[in-house]
Amino acid sequence: MTRYGWITGFSRGLYVTPEIISRLGYVKLDSMPGTATPRRDQMRHEDWLALFSDRDEPRAKIGEFLRELAGSGTFTRPRFPILQFYGVSGQGKTSLFYKTQLEAPRRFIHTRFAALDLADLSAARASEPVEVLWDITHALATAGIMAPLALCLYAHYWKKQNAGQEFRLQDSPLKEYLERCIRGCEMLSPFTELVHLISDAGQAAFKFVAVIEKCWAAARNRAQELKIADLRRSEPGEWIPERIESSVPEFLALDILAHLKEHGDQSLCLMLDTFERLEPGARGDSCERLFQDLCSRLVDPRDESGQRSTELRGRIAILLFGREKLRWERYDPPGSPDRWSNYIETCELKGFTKRDAQKFLREDYAEFWKTRAKEVVPQLLTHEEVILNSADEREGGNTYLPYYLRLAGEMIYEQDDRFVPEMLGRSPDEMQQRFLKYLRERSPEKFRALRTLALALYFDDDLFDHLSRQGYISGIPVGTMFPALLSNRSYVRQFEFAGRASYRFHRHMQQALLDDLEKSEEDRQIAGSLIDAILQYYSAGAAFSTPAEFRPGVHLPAYEHGMDVLLTNAERGLIPKDRSSQWLDRFEEPFDRYTAGAVRPGVLERASSLVVRDWGPDHPNAATSLNNLAELYRAQGGYAQAEPLYRRALAIWEKALGPDHPYTAISVNNLGALYYAQGRYEQAEPLYQRALAIREKVLGPDHPNTALARAGYAAVRQALDDRSRPDGAT
């Protein structure tokens, strides 16, 4: 049986009660993961981005929207405080998002703009609602809006997700947030004490908790003084994780409203791109539900009595960009006249008309090439009609995607004096294929480098240098990736990941490069070797010997990126299932059930789906992956999520390995431990008893794992006896 996860013998994967752990002297973990996801695009080509959002109609719509938001009085607020642009990829939504982000703050000086591109979040973080809201909190800090209530709630959330670990500020995502607050806004009393934590690398856990509690009390008092709402009196540290998660939208909204109440001349525009990443999917609709909960509190604020706040209403607007039209009517309260359709205006972005495309080629695109390679400009003008014919989508009339118009210019540039109009082909798809074909013929080393980097999903200079030194990229000197491969390329984006400049191909280009790798068995074999080289790089960066050595800023980005590369390419069938399982083991090996607890559930859910697909729903490997995911949920207090996973794993092991197999004993014990943690001792007892009987039979009465099972059974028997005694009995 292929090993997967951390079940490697009889003891690993065995969960015993906290009492037993304390008796055996287990050491608590002392670190917790931080946020190392890409936050905000730091584009090198700002002028380039400006070119593709110069559509008169959507720009005019956004301008009107922001002018209404910036006006004074309740009657100048936007009629629809949520404005969404949607349409298929390549229509210029992201360019419109960044153009607004760059230009609008200069025009509307009293409006704060908090912007987040969800494409810059890893797949794991984009599927965790609290992580998404925390990234929005970071965007607010950059815009100058501090969120002390959300800060306190998130600190407790991380403590719940990483139970048993000592908190160290320098290893946490809170440090980065506080630094952003200092850069982005004034630090108002009584929260200035948090600033001093940043420079104190040796901050003790108890001191941090004391400061957070002080911050919580002060923030709650501030909200009450401003007559926004009366917060709950109980402390978040006493709440279960589900309650903390559901409260984040409320508290983040209170932070925003408190800021606007104190700054009466300001308004806020919250902007999100790639919104489809929050829409309901395989993991449900929790991300979208929590975000729309936040939106409802912002666009229709209430005072402490529950009445609509005339002072705050109309001072917050939300601008969204995504592929699909918002369908929040499914969240409308039954029978209520207050519907989402009263708050949302949606605008579909379609392809350029022929007039739009001509204007783009003659003006914006020509201007771009004048400063990069001016010899391209006359070619654009001379062959305009051929370019338009090749880029025409031809769906319901002439429509053109900016991506393919740009690609025509790239082909002219690459071919130089060899270019002839026939090279463009007769359709966008043919143009894409021909671009790669001619690139392969003229610059084979560059082509192989691009195809290799596409397998990495996104990449940076260090990965490029690693692949070059290993011989997987040749003919391009180490340290010259950007000038040799990416300079002036319109199909590459630059963004920040873990504090470093990283790059990502345009979706159409990445898809074309990966599709090219699947055309022949030889290329698929090459792809397998390249993926192994990429995974070796990230697995080395994610490795640590003990939990105490775990450093989120170092190990977590490598883990997230490596697992994303592994799972994406395995799902495409580019990695054999045996090799895929080996890599899953390698990435998971350093981790226990606590480390990086907020990020790994999404990763392991995806991994579990892959294992079930590859090995079948009744294979022992599927049971192992389900058990490991359940262990992670159990450690975070997610008992309702863990129980069906434990039960399914047990059923698989009983059927595949037999009722007396050691893995079956582990599964029985883990389910019993879950019941014990919930105080369901009557259900836990027979499971502990069965686990003990299996170990005595298979391992013998003196084996260490038998001793652990005996201690677990004794603990649950003691709990039952204590429950049955009259009060005060000894």
N, C-alpha and C positions, 0 to 999 in steps of 0.2 A: 504493500500500500504506500503510495506516495505521501510523504509527510508534508503537511501544510500547517502553518501557524506555529503555535508554541506547544503543542502536545507532542512531546518527543519521548515520553516514557510514562511511568506510572505516576510520577509526582507532578510534573509540569502540567498545568491545566486543572489541577485539583484545587478547588476552592474550599477552604475551611473557615470556621467562624472567627470573628475578631478575638474572641476569648482564647481560642487555641493559638492564634498567631502570637498573641502577647505572651502566652506561656512558652512558646517555642523560641521567643526572642527574635522574631523577624524584624528587620530594620525598615523604617519608613523611608519612602523615596523623598528626595530633597529638591527636586526641580520640576518645573512645569513648562509646557510649550508656550511659545509666543506667536505673535502674528508675523508671518514672513511672506504673506501673499503680496502680489503686486497691488499697489494702491491707486496711483493716478498716473495717467499717461504723461511722460516727459518727452514730447515729440521733438525730434531734431528738425523735422521738416514742417514747421508751423506755417510758413508761407504756402507750402504745398497743400496742406489741409484746407487752407482758406479757399482754394480754387474750386472745390467741389461742392460747396454749400451755397453757391451764389444763385440759387433758384429764387426767383422773385416772389412767388406765391408763398412758400413755406417761411421764407425769411420775413415777409410782411406779416404773416400770421404770428410768428414769434415776437416780432417787434411790437405789435398791438397788444399781445398778451403781457409783455413785460412793462409796457407803458401803463396799462391799467393797474398792474401790480404796484408800480412805483407811485401812483397817484395818491392823493390825500382824500380822506373821507370814505365812508362805507359804500357810496354809490359809484366809485371809480374802480372797485375791485373787479377782477376778471369775472365775466359771467360764468365761465366754466374754469374753476381753479386748477383743474387737471387737464393738461393738453398732451395728447399722444400722437406721435407720428409713427406709422407702421408701414411695412412693405417688405418685399423679399430682399434678400441680400444683394448688395451692389447698387442700391438706389441712392446712396449718399447720406443715410441716416447718421452714421458715425461722424462723417465730416460736418454735418449740420450741428451735431452735438458739440464737437470741439470748436467749431467756428463761434457758436454762441458762447461757449465757455471762455474763449479768448477775447471776444469783442464786447460782450454785454456788460461786464463789470466797469468798463471805461465809460459806457454810455449811461448806466444807471448806478450812480455812485452810492446811493443809499440802500441798494439791494444787495444782500449777501447771496452769493452763488455757491452752493455746495454740490459738487459734481462727482459722480462715481460711474465708471464704466465696468459693468459686471463681467465683461469679457476678461478683465484683468484679475479675476478671482480664480483660484484653482477650482476644479470640479467639486472637490470635497467641501470647500468653504461655501461655494455657491448653493449647495444643497442643505446647509445648516442655517436656519433662520436667524439665530442669535448672532452668528458670525457675519451675516449680511448686514444686520442692523448695526453691528459694531463697526463695520467698514463705513457705513453711512455716518456714524458718530465721528469717525476719523475725518471724513470729508467736511463735516460741520466744523471740526476743530481747525482745519485748514482755512475755512471761510471765516473764522473768528468767533465761533459759537461754541462755548464750553458746555459740556453735558455732565455735571457732577452726579446727578441721580443715575444716569445710565452707567457712569463710571463705577459707582458703588455696586450697582446691580450686577455688572459684568464681573467685578472682582469676586462676588459671591458665586456667580455662575461658574467661574473657573475653579474655585475651590471645590464646588460640588462635582465638577467634571473630572477633577484630579484629586480625588479623596486620598488622604494619607500622605500627601506630599507637603513638604515645607514650602511656603511661598517665598520666592526671592524676586524682588522687583526687577532686577536687571535681566532676569530670564523670562519676563512676562510681557504680554502685549500692552500692558498698561504703561510701561515706561515710554514706549514709542508714542502712545497717545498723549501723555503729558508733555512730551517734547514738542509735539505738534501744537498743543494748546499754547505753549510759550511762544512759538514762532507765529501762530496765527491770530492770537487775541490777547487782550488784557487779562491778567489773572486777578479776579476780584476776590476780596475777602468775603467769606472766611475760607476760601479754598487755596490760598497761597501756600499753606503748609504742605500741600501735595508737591509743590515745585521742589522743595528741599529733598524729597525722596529720590529724585532723579540722580543727583550727584552722589548719593550715599550708596555705594555698591554693596556695602556690607549690611544693608538694612535688615534688621531682624524681623521675623514674621510677626511677633506680637506687636511691635511698634507699627508695622504697616496696618494691621487689623485695627489698632486703636485710632490711627489717623483716618482710615476709611469710615469707621463708625462715627467719628467726629464730623467728617464730611457729609455723611448721610444725614445726621441730625440737623446740620446747618442747612443743607439743601432742602430738606423737608420743611424747615421753618421758613426758608425764603419763599418757597412755593405757597405756603399758607399766608404769609404776609402780603404777597402779591394777589391774594384772593383768586388763585387759579383753580385749585382743588385741594381737598383735604386728603393727604396721603394716608395709606394704611398705617396703623400704629405698630404692627408687629415688624420685627426685623427680618430682612431678606435671608440672613444666615439661618433662620429657622424654617425656611420654605423648602419644599421639594423642587427638583430641577424644572419640572413641568410648570410650576407656578412662577418661577423666576422667568422662564422663557416667555410665558404669556404676558408677563408684566413689562417686558422691555419696551414695547411700543408705547405704552401708557407713560412710562417714566421719561423716555426720550422725548415724547411730545411735550411733557411738562417742562423739561429743560429748554426746549426751543421756545415755548410760549413765555417762559419766565424771562428769557433773553429779550424777546421782542417787547415785553411789558416794560422792562428796564430801559430799552432803547426805542423810544416812541417814534423816532424818525426812520427806523429801519424796516425793511421787509425781507423775506427769504424766498429764494427760488431753489428748490431741490431738483436736481437733474440726474436722471439715470439713463444710461445707454445699455443696449443688449438686454432689454427687460425680459426677453423670452426665457432667460435662465431662471427666473423666479416663477414661471408659470407651472401649473400642476403637471406632474410627470409620474414616473414609477414610484417615487417616494411620497406622493400625495401633494397636497396644496399648502403645507404649513408655511413655506417661505412667502408665497404670495399672500396668504391670509394675514400673517403678521405685518407685512408691509402695507396692505390695504387698511389694516387696523390703525397703523401709524398715520396714514394719509387721512383717514376719517377724522382723527383727533386734531389734525392740523388744519384741514380746510373747513371744518365746522367746530371750532373750539367752544368749550363751555366753561362758565365760571363755576365757583365753588357750590353754587346752588343748583347747578345743572342747566342753567339757562344759557342760550347762545350769547357769546361775548361779542358785543358790537365793537369793542375796542380792538380786539385781536382778529376778528373775522375779516378776511380779505387781504391779510398781510402775508399770507403764505400761498405760494403756487408751486405746482409740481409739473415738471416737464419730462416726459418719458419717450424713449425711442426703442422700438422693437420690431420683430418680424410679424407678430400676430396682433390683431386688434384686441384691445382690452375687453374682457367679457365679465366685468365685475357685477353684472346684474344677477349672476348666480349667488351673490352674497347679500342680495337685498332682503331685508326683514319681511317675512310674509305679511301682506296686508298693509304695509306701511307706505304712506305717500312719499316718504323721504328715501328716494332711490338714487343709485349711483349715476343714473343717466342725467340727473340734475346737476352733477358736478364734473362730468367728463366730456370733453370734445375730442374726437378722434379724426385724424386726417391721414388718408392713404397716400404714400409717396409712390408714384409710378415712374417708369423709365422716362428718360428725356424724350421730349418730342424732337422731330427733326430740326426744328428751329433752335431748341435748347442745345442740341448736340453741335450744330453748326457754330453757334455762339461760343460754346465751350472750346471747340477746336481752334477757332480763329482768335479768340481773345485769351481766355484763362490758360489753356494748355500751351498755346504758343508763347505766352509770357513766361511760363515755367521753363520751357526749353531754351529761351533766350539766355538765361543765366547759367545753364548747365551744358548744353551742346547745341549751339545756335544753328548748326547745319541741319538739325531736324526740322526746324520751323518751315522752310520752303517746301519740304516733303509733305508736311501736314496739309499745307494749303493746296499744293498741287494735286494731291491724291485724296482730297476730302471726300469725294463721292464714293470712291472705292472703300475708304475707311468706314463710312456710314453704312454702306451695303453689307460689309463684313460684320459690323457690330450690331446690326438690326435684330432685335429679338423677335419681331414679326408676330406679336400676339395682340390681336385686336387693333392692328395698325402699327405704324412705325414707332418703336420704343427702343431706347438705347440705354444700356447700363454704363455709368462712368468707368467702371473697371475695364470694360472691353475697349472703350475709346482710349484709355490710358495704355492698355496693352498694345494697341496698334503703334503708339509712339515708341514704346519699348522695343518693339520688333524693328522699327526703322532705325533706332539707335544701335541695336545689337548688330544688324546686318550692314550698317554703314553704306559704303559704295556698292555693295552687292544687292541692295534692296531693289526689288521690283514689286509693283502693286499686287501681282498674282500671289505673292507669298502670304497675303493676309487671309486667303480663303474666302468662303462664301457664307459663313455663319460664325457666331461667337464661339461655339464649341470647336469648330474647325480652326479658328484663329488660335485658340488656346493650345490645341494639339500641335499646330504648326510652329508656334513660338517655342515649345519645348523641343520639337524635332530639329529646328534650325539651331537652337542653342546647343543641343547635343552635338551637332555636326561641326559647328564652328568653334565652340568652347567646351569640349567634353569634360575637362577638369572642373570648370565652373558648374556645369550641369550636374555632375556627380556630387559636387559639394552641396548644391541646393537640395538635391534629392535626399542626401544624407541628413541635412539639417531639418528637412520636413518631417522626418521620422521622430525628431526630438520634440515636436509640437511647438516649442519655443526654445530659444537658445541664447547664449551669450558668448563673449570672447573666450572665456575659460574652457567651455565645452568645445568650441572650435579648435583651440590650441591642443586640447587633449586628443581630439580625433586626428588632427594633423600629425602630432607626434607618434600616434599609433599607426599611421599610414593609411587611415580610412579616408582622409582628404589629402590629395597630393597636388603638387604644382602651384600651390598658393602658400606663400611663406607664413609662418606662425606670426600672429599679431597683426595681420593685414586683412582680416575678414571684412571689416567695414569698407575700406577703400576698394578692395578687390571685388567684393560680392554685392554689397548692399548700397553703396553710395548712389544716391539719386534714384533708387529703385522705388517705384510707386506701389509695388506689391508687397512691401515690407513695412511693418509698423515697429516703432521703438516704444518700449514702456519700461517702467521700473519694477523689478522683482527682487525682493529681499535686499533692497538698497543698491541694486546693481542695474546698469543698463542692459536690457534684454530685447529680443527681437521676435516678431511673429509674422509669418506670411499671411497675406490676404487669404481669406477662406477659399476662394476659387483657385488660387495658385497652389495652396497646400493640397487641396483635393486632387488637382491635376498631377502634381508631383507624386503623390501616393498612389494614385490610379496607375501611373506609368510603371511603378514598381511591381504591379500585380499582373503585368501583361504576359510574363513568361516565368516558367519554373526557375530558370537561372536567376532572374531578377529577384524572385521571392527568396531564393537561397542567399543572395547578396543582402537583401533586406534583413534577413534573420541575423547575419553576422554583424551588420551595422547596429541593429537594435541591441544586441548583446554588448557591443562596445559602449553604447550610450548608457545602458543599464549598469555596466561596471563602473562608469564614472559616477552616477548618482548613488548607487549602493555604497560605494566607498565613502561618499560624503555624508550618507545617512547613518553610518555605522558608529556605535559607541559600545564600550565594554560593560558598563554598569549603569543603572538608572541615574546614579549620582553624577555621571559624566555627561548626561544628556544636556545639550545646549540648543534651545529652540531656534535661535537665529542661525545656527550652523547646520544642525541635523534635520530640522523639520522641513525647510525648503527642498532639500535634496530628497527626502522621503516623499513629499507630496508630488514633486515633479517626476521622480523616478516611477512611482506607482501609477501616475497618470500616463506616462509613456508605455509602461508595461501593459496596463489594462486596455488602453486604446488600441495598441497594436495587436494584442491577443484577441480582442473583440473583432478585429479585422481579419483574423486568421493568419497573421504573419508570424506568430510564435506557436510552435507545437505545444499541446497541452502539458506534456511532461516538463518541457522547459519552462513553461509559464508557471507551473507549480513550484519548481525549484527557485525561480526568481521571487515568487510570493514569499516563500520561506525565508529567503535571504533578506528581503526588506523588513519582514516582520520579526526576524530573530531577535534584534536588540530590545524590542518593546515588550512591556508587560501590559496588564489590564488597566493601568492608570496613565502611563506616559502618553502625552499628546491625545488625551481622552476626548477633547472637543472636536478634533479633526478626523480622527481615524474611523469613527462609526460610518461616515459616508463612504470612505475608501473601502472598508471591509464589506459593506453592503454590496458595493459594486463588484468586489472580488468574489463574494459569495455567489452572486448571480452568474459570474463567469465560470466558477467551478461547477456549479449545477449544470450549466449549459454544456460544458466540455465533458464532464464525467458522468452526468446523469443524476437525477434527483435522489436516487437510492444508493449512491456510491459512498463508501466511507469517507472519501475526501470531502464530499458535500456535508457530511455530518461534522467533520472537523471544523470546516469553515463556519458552519452555523453555530457550533459551540463557542468558537473564539469570538464571534460577534456578540453572542449572548453574554459572555464573560465581560466584555467591554461595557455593554449596557448595564449589567448588574452592578459593576463597580461604580457606575455613575448614578445609581438609584433608579435606573429605568427598568423596574421590575416587570411592568406590563409588556414592554418590548422584549425582554429577555425570555419570559416563560415559554411562549410558543416556539422559540428557537431551540431552547433546551429540550422541549418535548419532541420536536421533530428530529433533532440529533440523536436522542435516545432511541427513537423508533428505528432509525436507519441502522444504528450500531447493533441493536438487538437482532434485526433481520439479517444484516450482512456478516456480523462477527459472532453472533450467538449471545445468549443471556449471561454467560459467565466470563466473557472476555474482559480484560483489564480496562479497555476503552469504555465498555459498557458500564463498568464500575465508576469510572470518572464521571460519566454522564449522569448516572443515578445520583452520585454524591453532589454534583453541581446543582441539580434540580432540588435536592433536599436542602442545600445551603441557601438557595434562593428563598425557599419557604421559611427557613429559619430566620433569614434577615427580615422577613416580613412579619415575624411573630406567628406564623402558621405552623406551630410546633406539631400538632396532631398529624398534619400532612407530611412534615419533614421526617418524623420518627421512622416510619417504615422504609423510607428511602435510605436513610443513614444505616439502618439495620441491614438492608439488602446490600449496600456497598461494602459494609464490613464483612458480610458473609462471603461475597465474591472474593475479596482480597485474602481472607483466611484460607479459602479453598485453593486459590490460584497461586498466591505468593507465600503462604504459610503464616503462622501466627506471630512470628518474630520479625517480619519484614517492616522497614520503616513506614511504608505506605499503609500497611495494616494498622500500625500504631496510630497513624493520623486518622484513619477511619474510625478506630476505636475511640479516640478522643472526641471526634465529632459526634459519635453516637452518645457518648457520655454527656456531652454538653446539651444535647437536645433533651435527653432524659432528665437532666437537672432542671432545665427550663420548665418542663412539664410538671415536675415535682413542686417547683416553686410556685407555679400557677395554682396547683391544687391545694396548697396549704392555706389554712385560715390566716388572715392578716395578723402579723405579729408573731406567728409561730416560728420556731427555730428547729 
